[in-house]
Amino acid sequence: MILKGTQKLVLAGFLVLMLHTPVPAQTDVRPQAVMEDHEKGMEAEARTQKAREAWARERRDLLARLESLEEENRRLERDRDRLSRSRDHLERDVAAIERELMEAKRLEEELDGRLDEVLLRLGESMASDIPFLEDERNQRLSMLHDLMVDPDAGLAERLRRIMEALRIEADYGFTVELRRIPLALDGNEVLAQVLRLGRLGLFYRTGDGRVGFYDAGQKRWQPLDASWDAAFVRAFDVATRKRAPELVTLPVGRILP
């Protein structure tokens, strides 16, 4: 095709215009949806990371808690073993105490029987003894009999009181006593001085100078003749400390076995 002159000029101008026109910048070819998915992916990754960190912390806490619980379990097992040993020890102690209580009860019953025997023998001894402080001694013996049947009196109290009575009775054998008491002599009551030399004998001296002694074999007062008066005077003076101690011969009658 043959161009006319005018057309050639227009075409040449169009080419020049196209050569001098700047090329527009390349546009972003990624779709908006891809960008949004990428951002969502980043956010999900961040959440996942946070979850991993949270789970890691929780795992550490759980491991620490597990270790603490295991240590606590070991401690409780040790305590259980110790308590088990203590229980066994206590059970043995309880069994031993029960045996001791049974033995103590047996001994208490046996001792109660022995105390009854001792009290009976004490009464028999007093009945066969020379007659002195009879009201006091009989009252003490009666109190002991009441004590033995008193349900509120313990074994220790009964034992203590009986031992005290035995000591008092034993002390009578080592004491000297001079008292003024009424005596039945020859069918008459006479006020006389009565000297007790332990449990060895009782000797009397009246105001009119009569002397005598208690005969334990015959269980009565026996008069003596005047030849004994001087010996009685010396004996009574020694007892009242008017005279220095000296050897004095006195009658004691028949000595009971």
C-alpha positions as CSV (number, residue, x, y, z in Angstrom):
1,M,0.0,0.0,0.0
2,I,1.3,3.4,-0.9
3,L,0.9,6.1,1.8
4,K,0.2,9.5,1.0
5,G,2.4,12.2,2.2
6,T,0.1,13.4,4.9
7,Q,-0.5,10.0,6.2
8,K,3.3,9.4,6.4
9,L,3.7,12.4,8.5
10,V,0.9,11.4,11.0
11,L,2.4,7.9,11.3
12,A,5.9,9.3,11.9
13,G,4.5,11.7,14.6
14,F,2.6,8.8,16.3
15,L,5.8,6.8,16.5
16,V,7.8,9.7,17.9
17,L,5.0,10.2,20.5
18,M,5.1,6.6,21.5
19,L,8.9,6.6,21.9
20,H,8.7,9.6,24.2
21,T,5.7,8.4,26.3
22,P,7.0,6.9,29.6
23,V,6.1,3.3,30.3
24,P,3.8,3.0,33.4
25,A,5.2,1.1,36.4
26,Q,4.5,-2.7,36.7
27,T,1.5,-3.2,38.9
28,D,1.3,-5.7,41.9
29,V,0.3,-9.0,40.5
30,R,-0.6,-10.7,44.0
31,P,-4.3,-10.8,44.7
32,Q,-5.7,-9.1,47.8
33,A,-6.9,-12.5,49.1
34,V,-3.3,-13.9,49.1
35,M,-2.2,-10.9,51.2
36,E,-5.0,-11.5,53.6
37,D,-4.2,-15.2,53.9
38,H,-0.6,-14.4,54.5
39,E,-1.5,-12.0,57.3
40,K,-3.9,-14.6,58.8
41,G,-1.1,-17.2,58.6
42,M,1.3,-14.8,60.4
43,E,-1.3,-14.2,63.1
44,A,-2.0,-18.0,63.5
45,E,1.8,-18.6,63.7
46,A,2.0,-15.9,66.5
47,R,-0.9,-17.5,68.3
48,T,0.7,-20.9,67.9
49,Q,4.0,-19.6,69.3
50,K,2.2,-18.1,72.3
51,A,0.4,-21.4,72.8
52,R,3.7,-23.3,72.6
53,E,5.2,-21.0,75.2
54,A,2.2,-21.3,77.4
55,W,2.3,-25.1,77.2
56,A,6.0,-25.0,77.9
57,R,5.4,-23.0,81.0
58,E,2.6,-25.2,82.1
59,R,4.7,-28.3,81.4
60,R,7.5,-26.9,83.6
61,D,5.0,-26.1,86.3
62,L,3.4,-29.6,86.1
63,L,6.9,-31.2,86.2
64,A,7.8,-29.1,89.3
65,R,4.4,-30.0,90.8
66,L,5.0,-33.7,90.0
67,E,8.5,-33.6,91.6
68,S,7.0,-31.9,94.7
69,L,4.2,-34.5,94.9
70,E,6.7,-37.3,94.5
71,E,8.9,-35.9,97.3
72,E,5.8,-35.4,99.4
73,N,4.8,-39.0,98.7
74,R,8.3,-40.2,99.7
75,R,8.0,-38.2,102.9
76,L,4.6,-39.6,103.7
77,E,5.9,-43.1,103.1
78,R,8.7,-42.5,105.5
79,D,6.2,-41.1,108.0
80,R,4.0,-44.1,107.5
81,D,6.8,-46.4,108.1
82,R,7.9,-44.5,111.2
83,L,4.3,-44.4,112.5
84,S,4.0,-48.1,111.8
85,R,7.1,-48.8,113.8
86,S,5.8,-46.5,116.6
87,R,2.4,-48.3,116.5
88,D,4.1,-51.7,116.9
89,H,6.2,-50.3,119.7
90,L,3.1,-48.9,121.4
91,E,1.2,-52.1,121.0
92,R,4.1,-53.9,122.7
93,D,4.1,-51.3,125.5
94,V,0.3,-51.6,125.9
95,A,0.6,-55.4,126.0
96,A,3.4,-55.1,128.6
97,I,1.3,-52.6,130.6
98,E,-1.7,-54.9,130.5
99,R,0.4,-57.7,131.8
100,E,1.8,-55.5,134.6
101,L,-1.8,-54.4,135.5
102,M,-2.9,-58.0,135.7
103,E,0.1,-58.8,137.8
104,A,-0.5,-55.7,140.0
105,K,-4.1,-56.8,140.4
106,R,-3.1,-60.3,141.4
107,L,-0.5,-58.9,143.8
108,E,-3.1,-56.4,145.2
109,E,-5.5,-59.3,145.9
110,E,-2.7,-61.3,147.4
111,L,-1.6,-58.4,149.5
112,D,-5.1,-57.7,150.7
113,G,-5.3,-61.3,152.0
114,R,-1.9,-60.8,153.7
115,L,-3.1,-57.6,155.3
116,D,-6.1,-59.4,156.7
117,E,-3.8,-62.0,158.1
118,V,-1.5,-59.3,159.6
119,L,-4.4,-57.5,161.2
120,L,-5.7,-60.8,162.6
121,R,-2.3,-61.6,164.1
122,L,-2.0,-58.1,165.5
123,G,-5.3,-58.5,167.3
124,E,-4.2,-61.8,168.7
125,S,-0.9,-60.3,169.8
126,M,-2.7,-57.4,171.6
127,A,-5.1,-59.8,173.3
128,S,-2.3,-61.9,174.7
129,D,-0.1,-58.9,175.6
130,I,0.2,-57.2,179.0
131,P,-2.6,-54.7,179.5
132,F,-1.5,-51.2,178.8
133,L,-3.0,-48.3,176.8
134,E,-5.9,-50.6,176.1
135,D,-8.4,-48.0,175.0
136,E,-6.0,-46.4,172.6
137,R,-4.7,-49.6,171.1
138,N,-8.2,-51.2,170.8
139,Q,-9.5,-48.0,169.1
140,R,-6.6,-48.2,166.6
141,L,-7.3,-51.8,165.9
142,S,-11.0,-51.1,165.3
143,M,-10.2,-48.3,162.9
144,L,-8.0,-50.7,161.0
145,H,-10.8,-53.2,160.7
146,D,-13.1,-50.5,159.4
147,L,-10.4,-49.4,156.9
148,M,-10.1,-52.9,155.5
149,V,-13.7,-52.9,154.4
150,D,-13.9,-49.3,153.3
151,P,-14.4,-49.3,149.5
152,D,-13.0,-45.8,149.2
153,A,-9.7,-46.8,150.9
154,G,-7.0,-47.8,148.5
155,L,-4.5,-50.6,149.0
156,A,-1.7,-48.1,149.6
157,E,-3.7,-46.4,152.3
158,R,-4.5,-49.7,154.0
159,L,-0.9,-50.8,153.8
160,R,0.4,-47.5,155.2
161,R,-2.0,-47.5,158.2
162,I,-1.3,-51.1,159.1
163,M,2.4,-50.6,158.8
164,E,2.1,-47.5,161.0
165,A,0.2,-49.5,163.6
166,L,2.8,-52.3,163.6
167,R,5.6,-49.6,164.0
168,I,3.7,-48.1,167.0
169,E,3.2,-51.6,168.6
170,A,6.9,-52.4,168.0
171,D,8.0,-49.1,169.6
172,Y,6.1,-50.0,172.8
173,G,8.7,-52.7,173.4
174,F,11.5,-50.0,173.7
175,T,9.8,-47.4,175.8
176,V,9.3,-46.9,179.5
177,E,6.1,-45.4,180.8
178,L,4.9,-44.4,184.3
179,R,1.2,-43.6,184.7
180,R,-1.2,-43.2,187.6
181,I,-4.3,-45.4,186.9
182,P,-7.0,-47.2,189.0
183,L,-6.4,-50.9,189.6
184,A,-8.7,-53.6,191.0
185,L,-6.7,-55.0,193.9
186,D,-8.3,-57.4,196.4
187,G,-11.7,-56.6,195.1
188,N,-11.2,-52.8,195.6
189,E,-10.3,-50.2,193.1
190,V,-7.1,-48.5,194.1
191,L,-5.3,-45.6,192.4
192,A,-1.7,-46.7,191.9
193,Q,1.4,-45.7,189.9
194,V,2.0,-48.3,187.2
195,L,5.4,-48.7,185.6
196,R,5.7,-50.3,182.2
197,L,9.1,-51.5,181.1
198,G,8.6,-52.0,177.3
199,R,6.7,-55.2,176.9
200,L,8.7,-56.9,179.7
201,G,6.3,-56.2,182.5
202,L,3.9,-53.9,184.4
203,F,4.7,-53.0,188.1
204,Y,2.5,-51.1,190.5
205,R,3.0,-49.2,193.7
206,T,0.2,-47.8,195.7
207,G,0.1,-44.7,197.9
208,D,0.2,-46.8,201.0
209,G,3.3,-48.6,199.9
210,R,1.9,-51.8,198.5
211,V,3.8,-53.2,195.5
212,G,3.1,-55.9,192.9
213,F,3.2,-56.8,189.2
214,Y,1.0,-58.1,186.4
215,D,1.4,-61.8,185.9
216,A,0.9,-62.4,182.2
217,G,0.6,-66.2,182.7
218,Q,-2.3,-65.8,185.1
219,K,-3.6,-62.6,183.6
220,R,-4.0,-60.8,186.9
221,W,-2.2,-58.5,189.3
222,Q,0.0,-60.2,191.8
223,P,0.9,-58.5,195.1
224,L,4.5,-58.8,196.5
225,D,5.7,-58.7,200.0
226,A,7.4,-55.6,201.5
227,S,10.9,-57.0,200.7
228,W,10.4,-55.7,197.1
229,D,9.7,-52.2,198.1
230,A,13.2,-50.9,197.9
231,A,13.7,-52.3,194.4
232,F,10.5,-50.8,193.3
233,V,11.4,-47.4,194.7
234,R,14.7,-47.5,192.8
235,A,13.0,-48.6,189.6
236,F,10.4,-45.9,189.8
237,D,13.0,-43.3,190.5
238,V,15.1,-44.4,187.5
239,A,11.9,-44.3,185.3
240,T,11.2,-40.7,186.4
241,R,14.9,-39.8,186.1
242,K,15.2,-39.0,189.8
243,R,18.0,-41.6,189.9
244,A,20.8,-42.5,187.4
245,P,20.2,-45.7,185.5
246,E,21.2,-48.8,187.4
247,L,20.5,-52.5,187.3
248,V,17.3,-53.3,189.2
249,T,15.9,-56.8,189.8
250,L,12.1,-57.0,189.3
251,P,9.8,-60.0,189.0
252,V,8.2,-60.6,185.7
253,G,6.2,-63.8,186.4
254,R,5.9,-66.6,183.9
255,I,7.0,-65.7,180.4
256,L,4.6,-66.8,177.8
257,P,5.9,-68.6,174.7
